[in-house]
Amino acid sequence: MTKRPSLTSHSLATALVVVLGACSGSSEPTPIAASVVVTPDEATRLVGESVQLTATVKDAAGRVISKAVSWTSDRVDVATVNNDGLVTGLADGIATIRAAVDGKFGTAEVTVLGPCSTALAPTIAIGQTVNGSLTAADCLLNDGSYADGYGITVTVPTTVRIDMTSTAFDTWLVLLELMNDGSLQERAFNDDVDMNTTNSRIVYTLQPNLDYFILANSFERPAFGAYQLSVALNSAFAGRVIGPPVTKPGKGGFSGFRVRGSGFGLQGLRTADSPLPLYPEP
């Protein structure tokens, strides 16, 4: 009879080492993302400025895990984001930045302020004269012209005369009201005060505690150069509430002002270079 070999302690130990060695070579399952949080979740930057966002990824147990996320912007015309979460502002508006992995995502809202932003518009007071200049760095409107915006408010009904003069270009003046929904409503406009000048004037009764904006603009698209803008009391029309302008047949105006994020924008065309109403006819 052939004798079966016995298992010695040495052979058992060797087998155990082999088994353990095989187990130690196996890898743990890749963790799955259960949530993604982006910080900061809100940011405001000027055009050309950047903000660094960070994505924190956690698993179902709430443990932070190391996983690469994919960064995207829903408004690449407003802000772009690179693979590291660095966001750069390009134009006025609001962009939602998203970091995603394993079907989960987190977002941040980035507001970009530029030349067309109402939030950056300087104020002008009654009795004040501003020396300004239209340049290619100003707010570019949808019709190809450039404009500067100035904010003005009053505490009581006040009839004002707004004058814009320039020897460099044909002026175009617009008065806008900021509505509760963030849109801009045109209240008055003027091209030429009369046939003998290319300067502009608006006479209007401002209502209390409303946000108005004056657009210093040009008739030509584009036009650049220095101008003067002044706001004064106009006692000749005191107490008279002047409403939206009436556009005469054959004389184009522009309307449909809206906020691009939080700025000026216009739609429509101006089709005639001629005197337009200083204020609407009753």
ABEGO torsion letter per residue (X at the ends): XBBBBBBBAAAAAAAAAAAAAAAAABBBBBBBBABBBBOBABBBBBBGBBBBBBBBBBBAAGBBBBBBBBBBBABAAABBBBAAGBBBBABBEBBBBBBBBGGBBBBBBBBBBBAABAAABBBBBBGBBBBBBBBAABBBBAAGBBBBBBBBBBABBBBBBBBBBBAABBBBBBBBBBBAAGBBBBABBBABABAABABBBBBBBBBBGBBBBBBBBBABOBBBEBBBBBBBBBAAABGBBBBBBBBBBGBBBBBGBBBBGBBBBBBEBBABBBBBBABBBX
